[in-house]
Amino acid sequence: MIPAGRIPPPLLEARGIRKAFPGVQALAGAGITVRPGRLNALLGENGAGKSTLMNILAGVLSPDAGTIAIDGRPVAFRSPREAQAAGVSIIFQELNLVDGLSVAENIFLGRQPQTAWGLVDRRRMLHDARELLATLDLDIDPATPVERLKVGTRQMVEIAKALSFNSRLLILDEPTSALTEHEVETLFTVIRRLKSRGVGMIYITHRLDELPAIADDVTIFRDGSLVHEAVFAAENRTEYVRRMVGRDLADLYPRSPLSPGRPLLELDGLSVTRPGSGQPLVTDVSLTVHAGEVVGLFGLMGAGRTELLEAVYGLHPQATTGRIRVGEAAAAIRSPHDALAAGIVLAPEDRKAEGLVLGMSVAENISMASLERITRHGLVSRRLEKAKAAEAVSRLTIKTPSTSQAVGTLSGGNQQKVVLAKGLACHPRVLLLDEPTRGIDIGAKREIYAVIDELARGGMAILVASSELPEIIGISDRIVVLAEGRVTAVFSRGEATEQAILHAAIPPQRGAVA
């Protein structure tokens, strides 16, 4: 438990919270304590119940059992509006702004100030929005349409919107998942400023390396239950991980000895330009991936990792030049259909927007790229579809009540496994992975690393792009480093160090003398 002393009394305290959905006990005795001016980092694997509890605290869901108190007084929110009236606001990972409206209109949406004639008082609305933004040290014109803002600035607008409700408790769900390094530091500055004003916070993240800069307390969930709460201590990271997953993760990166076979993917002088402008995104990249080999692709933002993988998968045919060989044959890949026919599949960076149809079932998502394998007499065999899906669910340990479950209801880690299952259903020889563990918990990461190792051991060639250095070093047999679209270094497994890789990834200064 969090020790007593000079720590302020709880702003919010939830205890014994239980919540069940059909086939799933989401919360089984969860709880959390938040104190004024302190940030409580809520940790746990995907599916541990973090988001369910946050939705209960924000009035989106009602608990089946348990107690919630604010300032020691019991509360039971029946809607987000009631939670906001009590000073509780949540900022979801998927930002909830209307692109076509201005910053001010988004902040005061549904409660715009009015003139004596009952019309929207735009002058007052802009004034109030400007004052709110100033408290966050944001120099934004409140009349600017939100669609023109960068992701990090949009997030600040969400925070300003929450503060417009006089929020005393702010819940941030994976707030840095789509932010640049500069945007993350800006967010942390705002967090520190809000804490100094007495705002309490719950901060959900999988990025433990962020927490020493902002966390005061830590709460850990496992399987829907509260398993640990304490004052945050950076030196206890290993212990936090163990409590999250219930086991030691010293073997986070399982990797079998390399036994490479023949080349399965060869790129020769591959270049990609930005459509319309002709700006080079990838320039003259040549690399080889052998059967049974995992080749890591590392680079800083804008290095061309994603564009390279997409070009190999045929997504930019008009902007791509160079040669691609798959196995013994040259491959003319002008579309994803050509790539699939050649034995190449891609698990994209944005699984929700590009890898899955969230409203469709697990079985339908798994089969959608390989329907010809389950089609009989011109019709899709639902029996075969379910059988193939059940096999994939078992093989990849996908946690789902059934293969008929809508894939959008699964945790991020399990959604990523469905993306992999969809690709593997095509029986590829070459697997392209773009940020395969982005936004998923440590336990699910290890499971995906184990799948990658198993596939390589089975003779597949795997090219994986990641922005996480420990990950790229841990899973790769060789690492190719990109800077401004060009290959700047190649490291064997034994040669790779974080310092050497980062040095190669930093673009040279313009005009510098070699």
C-alpha positions as a printed Julia matrix, in Angstrom:
514×3 Matrix{Float64}:
   0.0     0.0     0.0
   1.04    3.62   -0.47
   2.62    4.72    2.81
   1.05    7.48    4.86
   2.91   10.63    5.86
   2.79   13.94    4.09
   1.05   12.44    1.03
  -2.33   14.19    0.65
  -5.59   12.31    1.3
  -7.26   10.63   -1.69
  -9.04   12.69   -4.3
 -10.54    9.49   -5.7
 -10.62    5.99   -4.28
 -12.11    2.95   -6.02
 -12.21   -0.45   -4.32
 -13.51   -3.94   -5.11
 -14.71   -2.98   -8.6
 -16.19   -5.87  -10.56
 -17.47   -5.86  -14.16
 -18.48   -8.74  -16.43
 -19.27   -8.84  -20.14
 -20.67  -11.86  -22.01
 -18.02  -14.56  -21.66
 -15.48  -12.27  -19.97
 -14.9   -11.24  -16.34
 -13.18   -7.92  -17.12
 -12.73   -6.77  -13.51
 -12.6    -9.03  -10.48
 -11.73   -6.83   -7.53
  -9.95   -3.87   -9.12
  -9.23   -0.53   -7.51
  -7.1     2.58   -7.58
  -6.29    5.6    -5.41
  -5.55    9.04   -6.85
  -4.29   11.96   -4.79
  -4.29   15.7    -5.62
  -1.21   16.84   -7.51
   0.08   13.31   -8.08
   0.21   11.07  -11.15
  -0.66    7.4   -10.66
   0.75    5.19  -13.42
  -1.68    2.34  -14.11
   0.17   -0.68  -15.52
  -0.92   -4.1   -16.73
  -1.05   -6.31  -19.77
  -3.66   -5.72  -22.46
  -6.84   -7.3   -21.2
  -5.9    -6.68  -17.54
  -8.94   -4.41  -17.12
  -7.32   -0.95  -17.13
  -9.56    0.58  -19.8
 -12.68   -1.01  -18.31
 -12.01    0.63  -14.94
 -11.26    3.97  -16.6
 -14.55    3.82  -18.47
 -16.32    3.17  -15.16
 -14.57    6.11  -13.47
 -15.49    8.34  -16.44
 -19.17    7.32  -16.35
 -19.11    5.41  -19.65
 -19.81    2.08  -17.92
 -21.48    1.11  -14.64
 -19.76   -1.37  -12.28
 -21.45   -4.6   -11.2
 -20.03   -4.21   -7.68
 -17.59   -2.12   -5.68
 -17.34    1.42   -4.36
 -16.07    4.73   -5.77
 -15.55    7.8    -3.61
 -14.45   11.36   -4.4
 -13.18   13.38   -1.44
 -14.41   10.54    0.76
 -18.0    10.75   -0.5
 -19.5     7.78   -2.42
 -20.43    8.46   -6.04
 -22.13    6.48   -8.81
 -21.78    8.07  -12.23
 -24.53    7.21  -14.71
 -23.03    9.13  -17.63
 -19.84   10.94  -18.7
 -21.64   14.23  -18.07
 -22.12   13.31  -14.41
 -18.44   12.34  -14.12
 -17.37   15.61  -15.73
 -19.62   17.56  -13.37
 -17.76   15.87  -10.5
 -14.41   16.89  -12.02
 -13.42   13.61  -13.71
 -12.37   13.7   -17.39
 -10.8    11.07  -19.63
  -8.67   11.54  -22.74
  -8.87    8.39  -24.83
  -6.05    7.0   -26.95
  -8.24    7.67  -30.01
  -8.74   11.44  -29.73
 -12.35   12.57  -29.65
 -12.29   15.78  -31.69
 -14.33   16.95  -34.7
 -11.92   17.78  -37.53
 -14.21   20.25  -39.3
 -14.68   22.43  -36.21
 -12.29   24.99  -34.75
 -10.25   24.55  -31.58
 -12.69   26.72  -29.62
 -15.73   24.92  -31.02
 -14.24   21.56  -30.0
 -13.44   22.75  -26.49
 -16.97   24.0   -25.86
 -18.88   21.57  -28.1
 -22.46   21.19  -26.85
 -22.11   23.99  -24.27
 -21.16   27.05  -26.29
 -21.67   30.38  -24.5
 -24.74   32.23  -25.78
 -25.76   35.83  -26.28
 -28.91   37.33  -24.8
 -30.6    36.43  -28.09
 -29.82   32.73  -27.7
 -27.11   32.71  -30.39
 -23.57   31.35  -30.0
 -21.38   34.05  -28.49
 -18.33   33.46  -30.69
 -16.34   36.35  -29.24
 -16.68   35.04  -25.69
 -16.05   31.46  -26.82
 -12.79   32.45  -28.54
 -11.76   34.53  -25.51
 -12.43   31.68  -23.05
 -10.66   29.17  -25.3
  -7.64   31.47  -25.6
  -7.44   31.76  -21.8
  -7.61   27.99  -21.39
  -4.89   27.45  -23.96
  -2.73   30.07  -22.23
  -2.89   28.08  -18.97
  -1.19   25.26  -20.9
   1.28   27.7   -22.46
  -0.12   26.91  -25.92
   0.15   29.6   -28.58
  -2.69   28.41  -30.84
  -5.3    30.53  -32.55
  -8.58   29.1   -31.14
 -10.25   29.79  -34.51
  -7.94   27.25  -36.23
  -9.7    24.14  -37.58
  -8.57   21.09  -35.59
  -7.84   19.18  -38.81
  -4.85   21.48  -39.42
  -3.17   20.58  -36.12
  -0.51   17.94  -35.48
  -1.39   14.98  -33.26
   0.48   16.36  -30.25
  -1.29   19.72  -30.49
  -4.66   17.99  -30.86
  -3.94   16.18  -27.62
  -3.33   19.5   -25.91
  -6.71   20.66  -27.2
  -8.26   17.58  -25.56
  -6.56   18.52  -22.29
  -7.83   22.1   -22.61
 -11.31   20.7   -23.22
 -11.04   18.59  -20.06
  -9.88   21.59  -18.03
 -12.86   23.6   -19.3
 -14.97   21.29  -17.11
 -12.84   22.34  -14.11
 -11.5    18.78  -13.99
  -9.7    17.77  -10.8
  -8.94   14.25  -12.04
  -7.55   13.66  -15.53
  -7.29   10.17  -17.03
  -4.78    9.78  -19.89
  -4.97    6.53  -21.88
  -1.72    5.78  -23.8
  -1.24    9.5   -24.5
   2.19    9.23  -26.16
   1.51    6.33  -28.54
   1.41    8.6   -31.63
   3.58   11.51  -30.47
   7.03   12.61  -31.57
   9.8    12.98  -28.98
   9.32   16.76  -28.9
   5.54   16.38  -28.48
   6.09   13.93  -25.62
   8.29   16.43  -23.78
   5.66   19.15  -24.32
   3.01   16.84  -22.87
   5.21   16.08  -19.85
   5.71   19.81  -19.25
   1.93   20.29  -19.24
   1.51   17.31  -16.89
   3.97   18.82  -14.42
   2.18   22.17  -14.6
  -1.2    20.55  -13.94
   0.18   18.57  -11.0
   1.52   21.8    -9.49
  -2.06   23.1    -9.62
  -3.36   20.11   -7.67
  -4.82   18.09  -10.56
  -4.69   14.34   -9.89
  -3.97   12.01  -12.82
  -4.22    8.41  -13.91
  -1.75    7.61  -16.68
  -2.09    4.36  -18.62
   0.98    3.33  -20.58
   3.08    0.37  -21.73
   6.17    2.58  -21.96
   7.78    2.16  -18.57
  10.77    4.28  -19.6
   8.5     7.37  -19.57
   7.48    7.04  -15.95
  10.55    8.3   -14.03
   9.93   11.76  -15.54
   6.3    12.08  -14.41
   5.05    9.28  -12.12
   4.47    9.64   -8.37
   2.54    6.45   -7.66
   2.05    3.13   -9.44
  -0.88    0.71   -9.59
  -0.69   -2.69  -11.29
  -3.55   -4.84  -12.58
  -3.4    -8.47  -13.61
  -6.37  -10.46  -14.92
  -8.84   -7.8   -13.79
  -7.55   -7.56  -10.22
  -5.44   -5.08   -8.28
  -2.13   -6.8    -7.49
   0.13   -3.92   -6.42
   0.07   -0.24   -5.48
   2.96    1.83   -4.15
   4.92    5.03   -4.5
   6.69    4.83   -7.87
  10.38    3.87   -7.84
  12.3     3.74  -11.12
  14.65    1.07   -9.78
  11.72   -1.34   -9.36
  11.0    -1.66  -13.09
  11.83   -5.39  -13.2
   9.56   -6.01  -10.24
   6.72   -4.1   -11.9
   7.06   -6.21  -15.04
   7.02   -9.42  -12.98
   3.87   -8.34  -11.17
   2.16   -7.38  -14.44
   2.67  -10.74  -16.12
   2.97  -13.0   -13.1
   6.3   -14.44  -14.24
   9.91  -13.5   -14.85
  10.54  -12.09  -18.33
  14.31  -12.43  -18.36
  13.87  -14.36  -21.61
  11.82  -11.6   -23.25
  13.47  -12.18  -26.63
  13.44  -15.9   -27.44
  15.79  -16.47  -30.37
  16.96  -19.77  -31.8
  20.49  -20.1   -33.24
  20.62  -18.74  -36.8
  20.69  -21.34  -39.56
  20.07  -19.25  -42.69
  19.02  -20.91  -45.9
  18.89  -19.57  -49.43
  17.93  -15.95  -50.13
  14.15  -15.51  -50.16
  13.91  -11.71  -50.52
  16.43   -9.6   -52.42
  16.06   -5.86  -52.96
  18.35   -4.22  -55.5
  18.45   -0.42  -55.75
  14.91    0.06  -54.44
  13.83    3.72  -54.41
  10.53    5.36  -53.49
   9.45    8.96  -54.12
   6.56   10.91  -52.64
   3.68   10.97  -55.15
   3.15   14.42  -56.64
   6.31   16.09  -55.35
   8.87   13.47  -56.38
  10.62   13.93  -53.02
  12.84   10.9   -52.32
  11.59    8.8   -49.41
  13.77    5.71  -49.98
  16.94    5.86  -52.07
  18.85    2.97  -53.63
  18.25    0.39  -50.9
  19.72   -3.06  -51.45
  19.37   -5.88  -48.92
  18.85   -9.62  -48.69
  16.8   -11.71  -46.26
  17.49  -15.45  -46.14
  15.18  -18.28  -45.21
  15.2   -18.66  -41.44
  16.53  -15.14  -40.88
  15.08  -12.11  -39.09
  16.42   -8.84  -40.47
  15.64   -5.74  -38.44
  15.04   -2.37  -40.07
  15.8     0.59  -37.82
  15.66    4.32  -38.38
  14.45    7.51  -36.76
  11.16    9.15  -37.74
  11.16    9.91  -41.47
  13.92    7.42  -42.23
  11.75    5.54  -44.74
  11.14    2.27  -42.89
   7.4     2.1   -43.54
   7.72    3.36  -47.13
  10.27    0.63  -47.89
   8.04   -2.16  -46.58
   5.0    -0.74  -48.37
   6.94   -0.56  -51.63
   7.94   -4.23  -51.34
   4.26   -5.02  -50.77
   3.24   -3.15  -53.93
   1.46   -0.2   -52.33
   3.35    2.49  -54.28
   3.88    1.05  -57.76
   4.04    4.37  -59.61
   6.56    5.8   -57.13
   8.82    2.75  -56.83
  11.86    1.78  -58.88
  14.42   -0.97  -58.47
  14.32   -4.77  -58.53
  12.74   -7.31  -56.19
  13.49  -11.04  -56.21
  11.51  -13.59  -54.24
  13.27  -16.93  -54.1
  14.78  -17.73  -57.48
  12.56  -15.45  -59.55
  12.34  -11.73  -60.24
   9.02  -10.39  -58.98
   7.02   -7.67  -60.72
   5.09   -6.4   -57.72
   2.68   -3.66  -58.72
  -0.02   -4.33  -56.12
  -0.65   -6.22  -52.86
  -2.28   -8.92  -54.99
   1.04   -9.39  -56.8
   2.88   -9.49  -53.46
   0.56  -12.15  -52.06
   0.94  -14.2   -55.25
   4.72  -13.98  -54.83
   4.5   -15.17  -51.22
   4.91  -11.8   -49.44
   2.58  -10.55  -46.71
   2.67   -7.31  -44.71
   1.47   -6.7   -41.15
   1.04   -2.89  -41.3
   1.99   -0.31  -38.69
  -1.59    0.83  -38.02
  -3.44   -2.4   -37.32
  -6.81   -0.74  -36.73
  -6.88    1.41  -39.87
  -4.96   -0.84  -42.27
  -4.79   -4.36  -40.88
  -8.29   -5.14  -39.62
 -11.97   -4.49  -40.17
 -12.94   -3.84  -36.57
 -16.65   -4.57  -36.96
 -16.06   -7.98  -38.51
 -15.42  -11.16  -36.54
 -12.08  -12.71  -35.68
 -12.73  -15.51  -38.18
 -13.69  -13.12  -40.99
 -10.59  -11.0   -40.43
  -8.29  -14.01  -40.42
  -9.7   -15.35  -43.68
 -10.19  -12.12  -45.66
  -6.82  -12.26  -47.48
  -7.06  -15.99  -48.29
 -10.69  -16.56  -49.23
  -9.74  -18.72  -52.19
  -8.45  -21.33  -49.74
 -11.84  -21.72  -48.06
 -14.11  -21.21  -51.09
 -16.09  -24.17  -52.37
 -18.18  -23.95  -55.56
 -17.93  -20.17  -55.55
 -19.09  -19.76  -51.95
 -17.11  -19.19  -48.76
 -17.32  -22.25  -46.52
 -18.15  -20.91  -43.06
 -17.24  -24.31  -41.62
 -13.73  -24.11  -43.09
 -13.45  -20.46  -42.1
 -14.21  -21.24  -38.47
 -11.92  -24.25  -38.46
  -8.99  -22.26  -39.87
  -9.67  -19.45  -37.4
  -9.85  -21.85  -34.46
  -6.51  -23.32  -35.51
  -4.95  -19.82  -35.68
  -6.44  -18.82  -32.31
  -4.87  -21.89  -30.73
  -1.51  -21.5   -32.45
  -1.1   -17.8   -31.63
  -2.88  -17.96  -28.24
  -5.39  -15.28  -29.25
  -7.57  -14.45  -26.26
 -11.14  -14.2   -27.51
 -14.46  -15.61  -26.27
 -14.99  -17.11  -29.74
 -13.96  -16.73  -33.36
 -17.3   -14.98  -33.91
 -16.28  -12.12  -31.6
 -15.91   -8.7   -33.26
 -12.18   -8.09  -33.54
 -12.61   -4.48  -32.42
 -13.49   -5.69  -28.91
 -10.16   -7.47  -28.41
  -7.13   -5.99  -26.67
  -4.37   -4.45  -28.78
  -2.08   -7.45  -28.39
  -4.76   -9.87  -29.49
  -5.72   -7.65  -32.43
  -2.07   -7.75  -33.51
  -2.11  -11.53  -33.34
  -5.19  -11.56  -35.59
  -3.26   -9.43  -38.1
  -0.46  -12.0   -38.01
  -2.94  -14.86  -38.33
  -4.47  -13.2   -41.4
  -1.06  -12.98  -43.04
  -0.04  -16.52  -42.1
  -3.28  -17.87  -43.57
  -1.79  -16.94  -46.97
   1.16  -19.32  -46.34
   3.84  -16.7   -47.12
   7.54  -17.23  -47.67
   8.37  -13.63  -46.74
   6.83  -11.78  -43.79
   7.06   -7.98  -43.53
   6.35   -6.59  -40.05
   5.95   -2.86  -39.42
   6.06   -1.96  -35.7
   4.66   -5.39  -34.73
   4.39   -4.61  -30.99
   3.4    -0.92  -30.98
   0.95   -0.13  -28.19
   0.81   -3.63  -26.68
   1.88   -4.87  -23.27
   5.07   -6.69  -22.35
   3.49  -10.12  -22.03
   1.87   -9.9   -25.45
   5.16   -8.62  -26.88
   6.95  -11.72  -25.69
   4.29  -13.95  -27.24
   4.69  -12.17  -30.59
   8.49  -12.45  -30.35
   8.04  -16.19  -29.8
   5.85  -16.41  -32.92
   8.5   -14.55  -34.96
  11.16  -16.97  -33.7
   8.99  -19.99  -34.52
   8.3   -18.74  -38.05
  11.99  -18.07  -38.71
  12.88  -21.49  -37.35
  10.38  -22.91  -39.83
  12.25  -21.29  -42.74
  10.37  -18.04  -43.3
  12.27  -14.85  -44.2
  11.24  -11.97  -41.93
  11.92   -8.26  -42.42
  10.79   -6.27  -39.37
  10.79   -2.49  -38.88
  10.72   -1.14  -35.34
  11.45    2.15  -33.6
  12.28    0.36  -30.33
  16.02   -0.26  -30.11
  15.93   -3.02  -27.45
  13.34   -4.85  -29.55
  15.24   -4.58  -32.83
  18.44   -5.78  -31.15
  16.67   -8.55  -29.27
  14.88  -10.22  -32.19
  17.14   -9.59  -35.19
  19.92  -11.69  -36.72
  21.05   -8.65  -38.72
  20.08   -5.0   -38.45
  19.89   -2.61  -41.42
  19.93    1.06  -40.4
  18.25    3.76  -42.5
  18.78    7.52  -42.34
  16.87    9.82  -44.7
  15.9     6.81  -46.82
  19.43    5.44  -47.31
  21.18    2.45  -45.78
  23.89    3.82  -43.48
  25.01    0.65  -41.68
  24.44   -3.09  -41.35
  25.17   -4.88  -38.06
  25.33   -8.57  -37.26
  23.67   -9.76  -34.05
  26.98   -9.78  -32.21
  28.03   -6.31  -33.43
  24.82   -4.44  -32.64
  24.81   -1.98  -29.76
  22.31    0.81  -29.07
  25.02    3.45  -29.34
  26.34    2.19  -32.7
  22.87    1.85  -34.18
  21.76    5.31  -33.04
  24.94    6.85  -34.38
  24.24    5.33  -37.81
  20.57    6.42  -37.68
  21.28   10.13  -37.14
  21.32   11.94  -40.5
  24.55   13.82  -41.27
  24.38   17.59  -40.9
  23.77   19.47  -44.09
  27.03   20.77  -45.5
  29.15   18.76  -43.08
  32.52   17.6   -44.3
  33.03   13.84  -44.08
